[in-house]
Amino acid sequence: MHGGRLLEFSKSGKKYIDFSASINPYGIDPNLKDILKESIDILVHYPNQDYSEIKALISRKHDVSEESIYLGNGANSIIFRLFSIFDKELNICIPTPSFETYRLAAESVSADIVYYDMNRFKITNEIFDILSDNIDVLVLTNPNNPTGYLIEEELLQRLLEYCKAENIFVLLDECFLEFVEDGERYSQISNLSKYTNLAILRSLTKLYAFPGLRFGYLLTENKKIIENLNKLTPSWDINSLALEAAKFSLTQDMSQVVLKIQKEKSILLKNLKSVGIEVFDSKANFLLCRYKKNLSNALLNQGVIVRDCSDYRGMDNTYFRVAVRTNSDNMILFENIKELIER
């Protein structure tokens, strides 16, 4: 039930508003649109495999060495490749509920998955009881998807120290951190040199609104990880338009856009709570919600797509996730939910 299925649903000819994909609601920057249009002619050539310009931009953005950067055709593909480079059968710990790709990627390498069912959907000290049981890889998401919760900083540092001592590799997914107000202060990128067992996943396509092009990157000081990932990467892995989009996006300041989205989120949260929806305190650009009955299907019938969360471990069809969109779209969502509840 992955979000972002607008094109699939729209095949019927019916018009929908998509709240299931957590993308910047203000769309692609007009300047980037012009760049992409002007770049059409380069599609008659193979993509440039010299990623030095983009790696230099990422290096400056995060103050990391270019040798610590791995580029991929979307964050999803990086997760699958990362799990496949370990030369042994893996025990992978996945806190739940969480992004479904972790499970799928773990299953693709026949890993043994150890689920940590979070108490009230938050990571607590209980996770150390799980980690003591022969874990090779720990997956953490900050902020988490679908809850939008951040891991408490002191606990995260203790987790990283513990995993370093126990030789547990940590994949830290920070793909939604750029939507968090002043989000970079929560990032662990500055700690990469301290933890060679740590890799951090990032994506540009959500904040800069081009998920159809696919672009993500992994940051780690573990040279062996980078080397093994490069061995698995086919030629021309990233298409030319995605490279152009990445070059443009890495030079942009999106802080005002983030503040605008966060302001709209506060309004939407207040409105949803006013009609009896339980709303979880997300720090990201989406809200996890719950009502006493399933609203997802009824909203779909009314042309509003939300992320039905019944396929998340630990959730049922009373849970749904909504992306924060523009004020007018958010009001349409609210009015539809209000109408369904008041029937």
N, C-alpha and C positions, 0 to 999 in steps of 0.2 A: 504493500500500500504506500510506497514511496510518494512523497509529495511532488507537486509539479506536473500533474497529468492533464493540464489544461488542453493541450493539443489532442490528446486521446479522447477526452470527453466532448470536445468541440466537433468531432467528426459527425455527430448527429445533426449539426447545423444549429443547435441551441447555443445561446450566448451564456457564458459563465463569468463570474469573478472568482479568481483563484487566490484563496487564502492558505492553500496547502504548501506553497513554496515560499520559503523565507528569504526573499530577494528584495533588494532596495526597490521600494515601490515607485521611486521617481524615475526609474528607467536608465537607459544608457545615456551617458553624457553626449549632448549634441556634437561636441568637438570630436568625440570618439566615433560617432556615426560617420562624420565626414572622413575621418582617417580610414575607416573600414571601406567606405565607398571608393576612396582613392586607391585602396590597396587591391581592388578586385583584379587588376591586370597582373599582379604578381602570382596569381593562382595558376598561371600557365607554367610556372617553375616549381621545382621541389622546394620545400621549406628550407630556410637557412639553419643548419645544425650548429652554427656557432652561437651559443647562447650567452656569450661573454657580456654583451650589453645589458641583457636582462639580469644576469647574475650580479653585475656591478650595481644595478639599481636596488636589488634585494639586499645586497651587502651593505649599501649605504642606509637603507631603510631600517635594517635591524642590527647594524653594527656587528656583522658576522663576516667571516672570510668567504670568498667565493667558492673555495674548496669544500665548504660545509653545506652547500646548496645542491639539492637534487630537484629538477623540474619534472613535472608529470602532466599527463593529459587528464587533468582533474584529480581531486583528492582521492576519489574512489579507487582509481587505478593504482595510485601510490600505496594505498592500504593493502591491496591484493599482492602487489609486488613485494612489499616489505615482509609480509608474513611468509612468503615463499623463499626468502634468501637464507633462512636459518637451516643449518645442516643436520637437524635432528627433529624428532617428533616433539611437538610443542604442547605445553600446558599454558593456555591463554586465559587470563582472568579478565572478564568483562563485567563491569558494574551495570546493573540494569534498573530501570529501562534506559536504553541507549540506541544510538544510530545502528540500523540493521546491517549495514555493510561490514561492521566488525565481525558479526557472527558469520556472514556469508564468506568473508575472506578467510576466517579461521577454518570453516568447513572445507574450503577449497584446498587446503593443505592437510586435511584430515587431522587437525589439531584437536586435543581434548580441551573442551571449553569448561571453565569453572565460572559459574555465574555468582556474582555478588549482588544479591537483591537488596538494594539500598533501603534503609529504614526511612520512611517518609520521603523517599526519592533523593536523599542526601547522603553523601559519603561521610561516614563517621569512623571512629576508632575501631569499629567492628571489622573493617576491611583487613586489619593486620592478622586477624584469626584465619582469614582465607589465604593471605599471602604466605603464611608459614608452611603451606602445604605444597611444596615442590612446584611453584609457579615459575615459568620462564619469561612470560610477557604479560605486562599489565597495560590495559588500555584505559586512559583517562580522557575525559572530554570537558573542556573548560572554556566557556559555559557548556553545560550539558544540553544535549538534544534528546528528548523533547521538553525538558523542564525549564531550561534557561538558568539553572542554578550554577553559581560559581563555587568551587571548592574553597573551603576556608584556608587562608594562606598558611597559617602555622601548621595545619594538618598536611597540606600539600608538601611543605618543606620536609616534614618528618617522613612522609611517604617516599619522597625522592631519596632521602638519606638511607632509609631502610632498604629500598630496592638496589641502591648502589652497593650496600654492604652484602646483600644476598644475591648479587649478580642477576637481578631481574631487569630485563629490558623494558623501558617505559615508552609507549607511544602516547604523546600528549596532543590531542586534537584541539587546536585553538582557532578553528575555522570561523567560528561566530564571535570571536573576541573583538574584532574590529567594529561590531555593532554595539558593544558595551561602551557606555560613556566613560571616557578616559581609560579605555580598555587596556592599553599597552602597559599600564602599571601593574596589571595582573599577569602579564606574560612571563614565561620562564625562559625566554630566549637568552637573557643575560646570564643564565645559569648553565648554558650548554657546555662551556669549557670546564665547569665543575663536575658535570655528570656525563661521562662518555657513554653511559647506558641509556641516554635520553634522546628521543627524536621528536621534533615538534612539527605538526602538520598545519599548513595554512592554505587558504584559497582566496583567489581574487574575484571569482565569478559571482559571488553573492552580493557583496557590497557594491561592486561596479556593474552589476546587472547584465552579465553575459554568460549565463550558465549553459547556453547552447553552444558556446565555443570550447569550453572545458580548459581550465588551467589551474594547477595547484603546485605547491612546492613543499619539500621536506627540509628541515634544518637539523643538522646533527654534527657534532665534533667527532663522531665515530667514523673514521676514514674507511674502515672495512665495510660498514653499512653502505656508504656512498659508492664504494668500488663495486660491491655486489649488485647494487641496484642498477648501476651503469651497464653491467654485463647483461642484465635482463631487458634493457631498453632497446627497442628496435629503432632503426633509422627513421628519421622524419616523424617522430612520435607526436610532436606538437605542430598543429597546422599553422600556416602563415598568418591567418587573421587573428588567431589566438595570441600569437607572438606580438603582433601589432597592438592588440588590446592590452596585453600585459605591460608593454613598454609605456604606453600612455598612462595606464592606471597607477603604476608605481611612482609616478611623479605628482599625483593629485593629493590634495588635502581634503579629506572627507569629514572632518570634525563637525562642520555645521550641518551636514546631511544627517549624521548620526544623532545630533541633538534634536533635529526636527523629528526624526523617527521616534526617539525616546519620548518626546513631548506627545506625539500622537498615541504612543503606547499607553501613557498615563491616562489619557482621556478614554481610550477604548477599555482599559482595565476597570476604570470607575463605572463606565456605562454597563459593562457586563455584570459586574457585581451588584449593580442596582436592581437587576431583574432576577437575582438569585443564582447566578452562575458562580461556582467556586473557581477562582482564578489564582494560579500559582505565581509567586513573585519572581518572574523571569527577569534576568539582567540583559537578555539578548533582544532580538527584534521580533520575537514571537511570544505567544502566551499559551501555556498549557491550561486547559479548562476542563471542568467536570460539571455535569448536571445529572439529575436523578434518572434520566432516561436518555436514550440515544437521540441526538439531534443531527448527527452527521448526514444520515440518509435523507431526512426531511429537508435539510438545507440544500442538499444536492438537487432535490426535486425543484427547488426554488431558484436554481441557477447560482448557488453559492457553494464553492468547493472548500471544505476544511479538511484537515488531516485527521481522519479517523484513527485513533490510537489503539484500537483493539488488538492490533498485531504486535504491540510492544509487550514484552514480558512484564507481568505484574499489573497490566491495565486491561480494562474491558471497554465495551463500546459506549460507556458513559463519558469516557475521556476523549477530548479532541484538542488539536493544536491549531491556532490561527496565527498567520503572519500579520504583522502590522503593515497596513497599506496606507493610502492617502486618507485624509479626513473624510472625504465624501464616500469612499469605498467602505471605510470602517463604520460609517453611519448606516450604510446599507446592510452590512453584516449585523449590526446591533438591532436594527428595526426588524430584520427577518427573525432573529432569535427571540426578540421580545414578542413578536406575533405568535410564534410557535408555542411559547411558554404560556401566553395568555389565552390560548384557544380553549 
